[in-house]
Amino acid sequence: MSFVSDLRAVLRGRDFRRLYATRLVSQFSDGVFQFAVAGYAFFTPEKQTSAAEAAIAFAVLLLPYSVLGPFAGVFIDRWSRRQILVIAPIVRGVLLLGAALLVALGTPDWCFYAAALAVLGVNRFFLSALSASLPHVVEEERLLLANAVTPTSGTVATFVGAGAGYLLRLAFGPEHSGTAGLLIVSGVVFGMSALIASTMHRDLLGPSFDPNLPQARQAVRHVMSGLIDGARHVVHLRAPAAALGSMAAHRFLYGLTIVMTVMLYRYYFTSDVEAGLNEVTGVLASSGAGFFMAALITPWATERFRPEAWIPIMLATGGVLMLALCLPFQEIGFVAMGFVLGVTGQSVKICTDTIVQRDVEDAYLGRVFSIYDMLFNGMLVAAAAAAALFLPANGKSYTVLLIASVGYVASAVVYRLVVGVTTRPAQPQQAAR
């Protein structure tokens, strides 16, 4: 069934439409906000961004998702999810207005980044509540379809929001006052999601009352022990452990490359802030195109190869092509590299999702995916910190390029040695479905 027909099937439900609209509006706002943070960190004329400041920006954008993610479920299983969807946007809107005021007044960077961390911390709970609410608005037989279409649509909405942020920046200007304007727009749009959520009944989205549910403090302690148990479980499963390792390696190497690319477009390829932003936006757009290309080719490829074979193929191909495209340090090569790594990364992620869901026992699946989420975001933050140590002021570094390129190929080799796969699917009838 195609994406459009899947979407048409689940959209017949009124409550699903409201929850779906809440997600789309909120993730559109996320796109505007993330563009505002990136523009402030890297492409504001008043600032001379260093690689260390780039690392801080990545930490602000990603650490709340890594650190808070495993604990969010403790609270969304105890608080009214509909109320979270109504109140969180209001709290976030107030925080965004405060962040806009801080930027407009020219306060130190740490004040803005602290406000941004608070904004994203609130958003972590909001997104978790959205996911947990889905089974309450979709029939059980359509839940798989809903889980397939809603995250994809949310990602598209985030891309569209980032594009809107780019256009709004042209209107508001690149100075701090323009960034403040973007933050205000993001806050207002996110507030609209609260209006949509408020049209749903307070008890619609759960959670159901469970008198045996442990207290929140005890549950938080259980989260930590659960993560340890999940790690112990998956480390003894060769295929899922290797898949998680390959995904983590990609995110680290991708992070090195992204920070280098941003610094190059800021200081090496051009000295004009606006020209640099326009050109790096093209790299991100090509990476997004690679993301969607992977969604098309990976199902086709895994009908012919096992996912365990496709992962090293994509890692090795990504590393070789990245070196060939980027070694001359020409702009067009980095645009093409964005597409290549978009295909590589999303292909590895799709295969990793499949392997983890296939091989990890259901009782451990939630805990393993919490570890997955922490690795997915945390490795990008670690890469940004490492880039701060190696990158020169203008971003041009043969060392970082070689580390990233060789790292992809080495990851492919190590993965292949650990898993030792054949190229044919083990169950062709299932793979073709």
ABEGO torsion letter per residue (X at the ends): XBAAAAAAAAAABAAAAAAAAAAAAAAAAAAAAAAAAAAAAAABAABBBBAAAAAAAAAAAAAAAAAAAAAAAAAAAABBAAAAAAAAAAAAAAAAAAAAAAAAAGBBAAAAAAAAAAAAAAAAAAAAAAAAAAAAABBAAAAAAAAAAAAAAAAAAAAAAAAAAAAAAAAAEABAAAAAAAAAAAAAAAAAAAAAAAABBAAAAOBBBBAABBBAAAAAAAAAAAAAAAAAAAAABAAAAAAAAAAAAAAAAAAAAAAAAAAAAAAAABABAAAAAAAAAAAAAAAAAAAAAAAAAAAAAAAABBAAAAAAAAAAAAAAAAAAAAAAGBAAAAAAAAAAAAAAAAAAAAAAAAAAAAABBAAAAAAAAAAAAAAAAAAAAAAAAAAAAABBAAGBBAAAAAAAAAAAAAAAAAAAAAAGBBABBABAAAAAX
